[in-house]
Amino acid sequence: MYYTTSKVTFLRINLALPTIVPTARKLLESWSEQYNFTTYESNIPFVLRYMIDQGMGGGTWLEIPPNKYTLRTSNNCTTRTQLELNVKYDSIIAHDTYGKYSQIAPLRVLSFDIECAGRKGHFPTPDMDSVIQIATCLSMSDALDTPIYKSVHTLNTCSPITGAHIHSFDREEDLLRNWQELFLEIDPDVITGYNIINFDFPYLIERAVVLHIHTFPYFGRIHAQPTRIRKTTFSSRAIGKQESKELNIEGRIQFDLLLALRRDYKLRSYTLNAVSAEFLKQQKEDVHYSIITDLQNGDQETRKRLAEYCLKDSLLPLRLMSKLMFLVNYVEMSRVTGVPINYLLSRGQSIKVLSQILRRSREEGIIVPVLPRTGNDSKYEGATILEPKRGYYSDPIATLDFA
């Protein structure tokens, strides 16, 4: 682990699968005392490693030249994309974000909200309480506050709502199956809503397990990859410690407005009502959560009132995303830092800095070592932390103080 002005020969090891890298690194490091092994850049996430090696940035345009790919037939397709093809990894051209390539691609953005029939005095739980309504709004990324499609899936009948499609069902199982079919037919690029990562999506998936709908948890663009829920804990000095859930929905960006607002804004209250009043000067429909079950058990007019409430809750996140320019800001941040957009929502500050260091280091012919993690009482931890050179400096020194 050193710096030299002359070139030095290193051994590069390529492995078949990204999951093998940590095991190989540990094996080499276990021999370090005997053979003086030091690994470099062996802790870089696989996606970021590929993007850096190929000169790709997040949120940028890619081009595949003619005669460099072959289209797959429907018989051997493994995804739900409109086109599926085979291409060699180094045949993909990454364009800089200038001129026509500075524009953001037209993305389909789906926002949804669910309502549950909670018991009196109890917060809804998927093992006990039914999903009674699901509202869906679809917009294009260049006109987020003007949905091109709105619908409500509801148990039992519901009076018509102007501008929205009403889908009524007698059985909850049919409601969930039909909504999943609609979701896959829309094929959104971005999924949004308010607290969908920690409540709506997990509730739907866990409720489908209770109802034995085994084909339900498939929302990504890979056929054989089910959507699973994983509990995570994230901690950084910038936003503190947060416990949340993580969903794998391949090929789609999960943009939870609640998580984005907590990350980027300091507010007194993060309820959808308070946030909408703060930024949009609008509020939710006047329906208290305690009467939701009563409205559902009423007639088609009371269920219409509930549907309008649910629909408004799916529309407000789109308006917030448009007003606060979340999508534009995150795409541009992704381009500047070189990380995928989902990293900006699920990772801290260090990954953005590390990405830029690795890209510049590659240009300069420098490789970054992996510093060993030490005990909890150690002051320095991580691959981007360097021991200080103590002394007086008359010129300013840039410091990075993130954990």
MITORKOL-328471 format. One record per residue: x, y, z of N, C-alpha, C in turn. Coordinates in steps of 0.02 Angstrom, whole numbers, plus 32768, in hexadecimal, padded with zeros to 4 digits. Layout:
BEGIN
XYZXYZXYZ...
//
This chain:
BEGIN
802B7FC58000800080008000802D803E80008036805B7FC6806680927FC0805680B97F81807C80F07F79807581197F3D80B9811D7F1B80B981177EDA80F8811C7EB480EB81417E74811D81657E5D8116818B7E1F812281607DE1813E81257DEA814A80F77DB2811580C17DB0810D80A27D7780DB806E7D6F80F2802D7D8F80C380097DAD80D07FCA7DCF80A17F967DB380B87F597DAB808F7F237D9180647F047DC880237EFF7DBB7FF47EE07DEA7FD27EA57DC77FB97E787DEF7F947E3F7DD57F497E4E7DDB7F267E4B7DA37EDE7E557DA37EBC7E117D9F7E8D7E047DCE7E6A7DC47DD17E217DD07DBD7E0B7DAE7D897DC57DB17D737DA27D717D897D687D797DA87D427D407DC17D007D387D9B7CE47CFC7D9D7CA87CED7D767C6B7D107D927C667D177DD47C2B7D347DF47C407D697E277C197D9E7E2D7C297DD17E607C287DB67EA77BFE7D847EB37BF87D697EF77C377D457F0E7C637D347EDF7CA17D117EF17CD67D427F0A7CD07D827EF87D047DB37F077D147DB87F527CE27DC07F7E7CF37DC57FC67D187D887FE07D047D4D7FC97D267D0F7FE07D6E7D0E7FC87D797D1F7F897DBD7D207F6E7DE87D557F917DCA7D8E7FA07DF07DC37FC37E057DAB80097DD77D8C802D7DE77D7480707E1D7D3E806E7E1A7D14803A7E4D7CDF80347E927CFD80287E967D2E7FFC7ED77D4F7FEF7EF07D75802C7EC27D98804E7ED77DBE80887EED7D9180C17ED37D5380C47EE97D2580F87F317D0F80EE7F4B7D1780B07F907D0680A27FBE7D4380A37FA27D7D80B67FC87DBB80AF80087DBD80D880067D9F811580427DA0813F80797D75812180667D3D810280987D1080E680B27D2780A280847D41807880987D53803480947D9E802680827DC58058807D7E0D8051804C7E22801A80107E03801C7FDB7E147FEC7FB57E5280037FA77E7F7FD57F7A7EB77FE17F497EBA7FA87F087EBC7FB67ED77EC07F817EC47F097F757EB57F187F367EA37F5C7F227E5F7F5A7EFF7E347F887F127DF27F917EF27DCB7F507EF07DD27F277F237DAE7EE87F267D6C7EEE7F4C7D5D7F297F647D1E7F347F897CEE7F617F637CF77F677F227CCC7F927EF97C8F7F6B7EE37C527F867EEC7C167F637ED47C1B7F517E8A7C017F187E797C097EFD7E357BEF7F2E7E007BB47F497E0A7B967F777DD97BC37FB47DCF7BDB7FD07E067C07800A7E027C497FF97DE17C637FBD7DEF7CA17FA77DD07C9B7FA57D847C637F887D6C7C597F847D247C517FC97D057C2B7FF57D257C2080387D0A7C61805F7D067C8B805A7D397CCB807E7D387CF980627D027CFD80207CFD7D2980027CCB7D1580147C847CD3801C7C797CBB802A7C357CAE80747C297CBE809E7C5A7CB580E77C527C6C80FC7C517C4280D77C747BFA80E77C767BEA810E7CB57BBD813E7CB07BA481627CEA7B5B81517CF77B4381627D317AFC81577D3F7AD181887D197A9681717D047A66819D7CE37A7B81B67C9E7AAB81947C7E7AC381AA7C3D7AA9817E7C057AB381957BC87A9C81717B8D7AD0813E7B777AB981037B647AE480CF7B4A7ACF80BE7B037AFF80AB7ADA7AF1809A7A947B1180577A837AEC802E7A5F7B077FEE7A467B0A7FF479FA7B457FF379DD7B4B7FFC79947B2B7FC3796E7B187FD0792F7AFD7F9A79057B307F6178FD7B177F2678F37B417EEB78E87B697ED779267B5A7EF5795F7B7D7EE4799D7B507EBD79CD7B147EAE79B67AE57E8C79E37AB97E5C79BB7A9A7E2E79DE7A687E0279C07A297E0379EB79F07E0979CB79B17E0A79EF799F7DC47A0679857DC07A42796D7D807A5C79257D757A4579147D377A3878CF7D257A2778A77D1C7A6678657D1B7A5F78397D147A9978457CD27ABE78617CA17A9C786C7C607ABB78A37C617AF078D57C8D7AE7790C7C8D7B1679147CD07B3B78DD7CF57B3F78DE7D347B6578D87D257BB078FC7D4A7BD878FA7D407C2078DF7D7C7C4578CD7DB17C2078B47DEE7C4078727E047C2278557E387C3F78167E547C2678217E927BFC785E7EA07BE8786C7EDC7BC078507ED37B7A78457F0C7B5978297F0A7B15785B7EEC7AE4789B7EFA7AEE78D07EDD7AC479037EBB7AF2791A7E817ADD794D7E5E7B0379827E467AD179C17E537AE079F67E437AAF7A357E2D7AD27A617E0F7AAB7AA37DFB7AC27AD67E2B7AA67B037E437AD07B377E717ABA7B757E677AE67BB07E6C7AC97BEE7E677AEF7BF47EA47B1B7C0C7E9A7B587C0C7ECF7B8A7C337F0D7B747C687F047B4D7C917F3E7B3A7C7C7F5C7AF77C437F467ADC7C2A7F637A9D7BF97F9D7AAA7BE77FA87AE97BB77FDC7AFB7BDC801F7AFF7BC080517ADE7BDE80947ADD7BB980C17B0F7BDF80DF7B3C7BC2810E7B6D7BCE81557B557B99817E7B527B9E81C27B397BA481F47B727BCE82277B687BD2825D7B997B9182857B977B8182A67BCE7B4182C97BD57B4683107BB77B5083137B767B5383537B537B2383517B187B0B838C7B047AE083907ACA7AA183687AD27A9183407AA17A5383197AA37A5582E37AD97A9182D17AEF7A97829D7B237A9182BA7B6A7A8582FB7B6F7A7A83187BB17A3183117BC77A0583007B9879BE82F87BA979B382B87BD1797F82B97BFA796D827E7C21793D82537BF7794982147BF7791F81E67BD078D681EA7BE878A681E17BBA785F81E07BCF785181A17BF8784181AB7C38783681747C6677ED816F7C7A77D581327C80779181267C9A779581237CE6776F814F7D07777181547D50772D813F7D6C772C810A7D9376EE80F17DB176EE81007DFC76B7811F7E1276AE812D7E59767081077E71767480E97EAC763B80C47EC5763480CC7F1175F880BC7F2975EA80BF7F7075B680897F8075BB806B7FBA758B80377FCE7564804D800B7529803280127500803B804F74EF7FF6806A74F17FF180AC74E47FB180CD74AA7FB880FE74867F818107744D7F81813674667F70817C747E7FA2819E749A7F9881E174647F8D821574767F67824A74487F5D828274487F9A82AF74137FA482D4740D7FDD830074467FDE8332746B8015833474A0801D836574E07FF8835574E57FDB831875217FB48306753C7FCD82C4757E7FD082BF759E7FDF827F75977FA2825275897FAA8211757F7F7081E575BC7F4381E375B07F0281E475E57ED081DC75D17EA081A476007E8C817A75EE7E63814075D27E1E815075E07E05818B75C67DC3819C757D7DC581B375637E0281C0751F7E0981D974F27E3581AE750E7E69818F74E57E9D817074EB7E9D812474B17EA2810374AF7E9E80BA74C67EDE809974DF7ED7805C74EB7F10803074A97F1E800D748D7F5A8017744B7F687FFC744D7F957FBF74827FBD7FB774877FE87F7C74D17FF47F6B74DE7FF97F2A7521800C7F11751680407EDB7532807B7EE5752D80B17EB3756F80B57E8D756A80C17E4C75A580C37E2075A281007DF475DA81247DEF75E1815C7DC0762081527D97761A815D7D56765381557D29766081977D06769F81AD7D0976B481EB7CE876F581DF7CC27704820B7C937745820B7C737772823B7C9977B3822F7C9677E282557CBF77E4829F7CAD77D082B27C7077D182F97C5E7790831C7C6E775E82F97C8A771E83177C9D770282F17CD8772782F17D0F771682C87D4976D382DA7D6876C3831B7D6A768583307D8B7648832B7D5E764F830D7D23761783037CF5761382B97CE375F282907D0C75EF82487CFF75CC82387CBD75E582067C9A75C581F07C5C759781B57C697599819A7CA6756D81627CB7756381627D02752481597D17751381537D5E74E1811A7D6774EA80F47D9B74BB80BD7DA874B780AF7DF27480808E7E05747780777E4A745E802F7E48748280037E69746B7FBE7E7374497FBA7EB7740B7FA47EB973E67FA67EF873BF7F657F0373B97F537F42738B7F1C7F5473457F377F5473177F127F3672D07F257F3172C97F607F00728C7F767EF7727D7FA87EC472947FED7EDA729B80197EA972B0805E7EB67293808B7E80727780C37E93725C80F27E627293810E7E36728381217DF872B6813A7DCA72D981787DE47319817F7DD3734281BA7DE3735A81D77DA1734E82177D96736182377D5873AC82317D4B73BC82177D0F740382127CFB742781D57D16740581A97D397426816E7D567400812F7D42742580F97D39740880B87D2A73FB80947D6D73BF807A7D7573AD80567DB273AA800C7DA373D07FE47DC973D17F9C7DC273B77F7E7E04737B7F617E01735B7F467E3E73627EFA7E40736B7EDF7E7C73757E977E8573507E807EC373397E427EC073177E237EF973497E027F2873827DEC7F0D73B47DC97F3573F67DF07F3674157DF17F7074557E157F78748B7DF67F4C748A7DB47F4574BC7D927F1B74B97DAB7ED3747D7DB47EB874757DCC7E74748D7E147E6E74807E3C7EA174977E827EA174E37E857E9C75057E5E7EC5754E7E607EC6756B7E467E84754F7E107E6B75687DF47E2C755F7E257DF275257E467DEF75187E747DB875447EB17DBD75517EC97DFA757E7F037E0175C57EF17DEC75DB7EB57DFD761E7EA07DE776217E9D7D9B75ED7E847D7B75EB7E827D3275EE7EC87D1475CA7EF77D3375CC7F3C7D1B76137F597D2376317F4C7D5C76757F647D6A76A67F4B7D3476A47F0B7D2576D17EEE7CF476C17F067CAD76817F137CA0766E7F2D7C5D76887F747C5476837F9D7C88769D7FE27C8576E97FE07C7D770A7FB17C9F77527FA87C9B77777FE97CAE776D80027CEB778B80437CFD77D680407D0377F680797CF4783E80807CFF784D80977D46781E80BF7D61782680DA7DA577E680CB7DCB77EE80B27E0877B580A57E3577BA80D77E6F778480FA7E7C7786812B7EB2774581277EDB7743814D7F0E770C814E7F3D7726816A7F7F76FD81657FB3771281807FF477168148802677528137803A776181008068775280BC8049775C80B68009774E80777FE7778280417FF777BF8055800777F38024801477E98002805777D48028808877CD800D80CC77867FF780DD7754800A80B377107FF580C376EC7FD6808876DD7FFC805476B07FE5801F76C87FA57FFD77057FA57FE2771E7F6A7FBF77257F2E7FEE77457F35802977497EFB805677047EE1806B76D47F0F807576917EFA808976717ECF805276777EE68013765A7EC07FDC76797E7B7FD576BB7E797FDA76DE7E397FD376CE7E09800B76CD7E23804976BE7DF8808276747DE3808276497E0F806B76027DFE806675F77DC78032761B7DCA7FFB76167D977FC7762D7D537FE2765E7D52800E76747D14802D763B7CF6805776197D21807D75E17D0B80A775A97CED807B759E7D0C804175697CF5801475807CBE7FE475BF7CA87FEB75DB7C727FC275DB7C847F7775EB7CC37F6775F27CD77F21763C7CD37F1176527C997EFB76997C8C7EF476B87CB07EB876907CC57E8876AB7CE87E4D76AC7D337E56769B7D4C7E9276947D947E9A76D67DBA7E9F77087DA47EC777417DD07ED377747DD37E9A775C7DE07E5E77897DE77E24777C7E2B7E0477A47E5D7E1777997EA17DFF77D57EBB7DD7780D7E987DD878477EAD7DB278437E997D6A78777EA87D4478777E9A7CFD78997E577CEC78AC7E327D1F78C87DEF7D1578937DBC7D2978817D907CFB78497D627D0778527D387D46788B7D1B7D4E78957CE97D8378AC7D067DC578AC7D497DCA78C67D697E07788C7D867E3078777D657E6678407D807E8F78587DBC7EB878297DE67EC978387E207EF478377E097F3D786E7E137F5F78747DFF7FA4787F7E3B7FD1786E7E34801078747E69804178AF7E5A806F78DA7E8C807979137E8480A679187EC080D3791D7EB5811479237EEB8144796C7F03814579747F45814479B77F62814379BC7F9A817779F97FA8818A7A087FE181B77A3E800B81967A2F804A818B7A5F8078816B7A7280AE819D7AB380BD81A07ACA80F081CF7AFF811B81AE7AF8815D81B57B2B818C819E7B2581CC81C77B5B81F281C87B5A823081EE7B2C826381CD7B22825C818C7AF9828E81687AB08289817A7A95824B81807A4D8243818C7A3E821881C97A72820181EC7A6681D982297A57819182197A3C816E824B7A2D8127824479E5811D823079DA80F381FE799680E681E6798D809B81DB7957808181F57945803B81E8790E803B81B379178012818178E68010814A78E67FCB812B78C17FC580F478BE7F8680CF78DA7F91808A78F07F5C806C790E7F5F802A78EC7F2B7FFD78DA7F407FC178B97F147F9178E37F0F7F5278E87ED47F37790A7ECB7EF778D67ECB7EBF78D57F007E9978A87F057E5F78D47F167E2378F07EE37E0379227EED7DD079067F157D95792E7F447D7D791C7F6A7D4178EE7FA57D4E78DD7FB27D8D78B17FEA7D9D78CF80117DD778C880537DD578E0807E7E0A78A980857E3E78B980777E7D788A807F7EB4789780C37ED4786A80F27EC9787481377EE1783E81487F14784B81367F51781B81447F877822818D7F9C77ED81B47F9477EF81FB7FA377FE82097FEC77E581DF801977F281E98060783C81E3806F785D81B1805478A581A8806078CD81E1804178B981F8800678DD822E7FE578D58270800C7899827D8025788E82BA804C78B682B8808D78B6828080AF78DD827B80ED7928828480E0793E826F80A7798582748096799882BC8084796C82DF8061797F832080447962835D8068793083538093790F838D80B37908838280FE791183B88123790483B7816B78C083D78178788F83AF8189784B83C68193783383B581D9780183D981F077E483CB823277BB838B8230779A838081F97771834481F17779832881AB777B82E681A5778382C68164774582A0814E770C82AF816C76CE8290815476BF82AC810E769D828580E6768D829C80A2766482DC80A3763782E180D4760E831D80DA7639835B80E87667835481187692838D812B76C183A080F276DE836F80D2770D837D809B76E9839D806076AD83858050768683A28018767383EA8027766183F780667650843C8079768D8469807576C7844F8087770484768087771B84898040771A84598013773784647FD1770484717F9A76C884547FA07696845A7F6C765C84887F7E765884997FBD761E84BF7FD775DD84987FCA75E384567FCC75AA84297FC575A883F98000756F83D88008756983A7803D7544836A802375488335804A752582F7803974D98301803E74B482D18023746C82D1802C745B82C88076742482E5808A741182E680D173F182A380E5741B827180F07404822F810674328219813F74178211817B743F81FB81B3744881AF81B07483819881C37492815081BD7461812581E57444814182197417811A824473D58108822273C4812B81EB7383811C81CA738D80F7818873CA80E4817873D780C2813873AF8081813373AF80598167738B8019816573408025815E73268059818172DF8069817C72CC807E813672F780A6811672E980BA80D172E9807E80A27316805080AD731A8014808372DC7FE8808D72C37FE480C972897FBA80D872477FDC80C87249801A80B0720C803E809E71F2802B805971E1805D803171C880517FED71FA80697FBA71E680697F7B7215807B7F46722980C67F4971FF80EF7F67721081367F6E724581417FA4723F811D7FDC72738123801072B581067FF872B180D17FD072EF80B57FB5730D80E47F8072E3810B7F5F72FD813D7F31732481727F58730981877F91732D81B87FBA7371819D7FCF7373815E7FE273B2813E7FF573E181397FB973C681297F7F73EE81237F42740D81667F2F73E7819C7F36740181DF7F27743A81F17F57743381DC7F95746781E77FC874A681BF7FB5749D81817FA274D581567F8F74F881707F5074CF81867F1F74EA819F7EE0751281DF7EEC74FB820A7F18751F82487F28756382387F48756482047F7075A381F07F9175D681D37F5F75BE81BB7F2775ED81A37EF3760081DB7EC375D882107EC075E682487E947616827A7EB4761082857EF5763B82B67F17768582A77F11769C82687F1776E4825B7F0D76FD82707EC876D582687E9476E9827F7E5176F082CA7E4F76C282ED7E6F76C583367E707701834E7E997710832B7ED0774A833D7EF8778B83307ED1778D82F87EAE77C882E77E8677D3831C7E50779D83357E3377A283697E0077B683AC7E1E779583C07E5477A184007E7477E984067E8D780283D27EAD784583D37ECA787A83BA7E9A786683AA7E5C789483957E2778C1835B7E3E78A2832D7E6378C982F57E7E78EA82CC7E4778C382BA7E1478DD828D7DE1791782AE7DBB790E82ED7DA9794383117D86798183167DB1797883297DF079B283327E1D79D782F07E2879B282BA7E3079D4827A7E3D79F6825F7DFF79D982697DC579FA82547D877A3B827B7D7D7A3882BD7D897A7482E67D807AA982D57DB47A9482C87DF27AC482B37E267AE382707E147ABB82447DF87AD582047DE27B09820C7DAB7AFD823B7D7E7B2C82487D487B6D82667D637B6882947D927BA382B57DAD7BCE82857DD57BAF825C7DFF7BD4822F7E2B7BE481EC7E0B7BC081DB7DD67BCF819D7DB37BB2815F7DD27B8281667E007B64812B7E207B1D81217E057B0280E57E097ABD80DA7DF47A8D81037E1F7A5381137E047A23813D7E287A0D811C7E697A0480DA7E6979ED80BA7EA67A2080BE7EDF7A6080C87ECF7A9380D27F037A8681137F297A6E81457F067A6181867F267A2A81817F5979FD81517F5279C581497F8079D581187FB87A0280EA7FAC7A0E80B57FDE7A5280B77FFE7A8180DF7FE27AC580E17FFD7AD3812680187B0C812D803A7B20816C80597B498198802A7B6F81C680487B9881F480217BD881D580087BF481A6802E7C36818C801E7C3981697FDA7C0381477FC77C0481237F887C0981537F4D7BEC818F7F547BF181C17F1F7C3981DB7F197C5881E67F527C9E81FD7F527CCC81C77F377CC181897F4E7CEB81517F387CE681477EED7CAA814E7ED17CA181477E897CCC817A7E637CCC81B87E7A7CF381EB7E577D3E81E17E607D5281CA7E9B7D9981BB7EA77DB081837E787D88814F7E737D9B81167E497D9F81297DFF7D7281537DE97D7281687DA37DB081937D937DBF81C27DC07DFA81EB7DB57E3A81C27DBD7E3B81947DEC7E76816A7DF67E8481407DB87E4E81277D9A7E5780FF7D5D7E7781287D257E6281677D1F7E7F81937CEC7EC9819F7CF97EDC81A37D397F2181B27D4C7F4C81747D537F2F81397D497F5680FC7D507F6480E97D987F3680FB7DC57F3E80ED7E0C7F0880BC7E227F1A808D7E4C7EE880607E697EE2806D7EB37EA680627ECE7E9680747F137E9A80367F407EBF80397F767EC47FFE7FA37E857FF57FCD7E7E7FBA7FE87E487FAC80177E657FAD805D7E4F7FDE80857E677FE180CA7E417FB080F47E627F8A811F7E3E7F5981497E127F7C817C7DD77F6081887DAB7F7B81BC7DC47F6481FF7DC37F93822F7DDC7F8482727DA47F8482A47DB57F8382E47D827F8083197D587FBF831E7D267FBC834A7CF87FF483517D188032836F7D52802983937D71806283B27DA4808483847DAA806C83467DD9808A83177DBC80CA82FB7DE880FB82F07DD1813B82D67DC48139828B7DE8810E82677DE58110821F7DCE80CD82047D9F80D081D67D82809381BB7D6A80A081747D77807081477D5D807681047D94808280D07D82807980917DB4807B805B7DC980C180487DA280F4805A7DB2813880447DCF8162807C7DDE814480B57DF9816980EE7E45816180F07E69819780F37EB2819680F47ECB81B381357F04819A814D7F2481B581887F3B81FC81797F30822C81A77F45827181997F90827A819E7FAA82A781767FF082BC817D7FF082FD81A6800182F681E47FFC832F8213802E83658201801783A3820A804383DC81FC801C841981EA803E845081DE801E848E81CB80208495817F7FE684A581617FE284AD81197FC684F281097FEA851780E17FD4855A80CF7F9F855980987F9D852380717F6A851C803C7F2F84F380577EF1850280407EB684DD80587EBB849380457E9F846980717E9E842180667E55840A80677E3F83E980337DFA83D080307DF48392805C7DC0839080857DB4835580B07D6F833A80A27D6782F980AB7D2882D780A17D1482B880E47CDD82D081017CCB82BB81447C86829A81427C83825F81257C44823981227C5281F3813B7C1E81D381577C25818F816E7BF18163814B
//
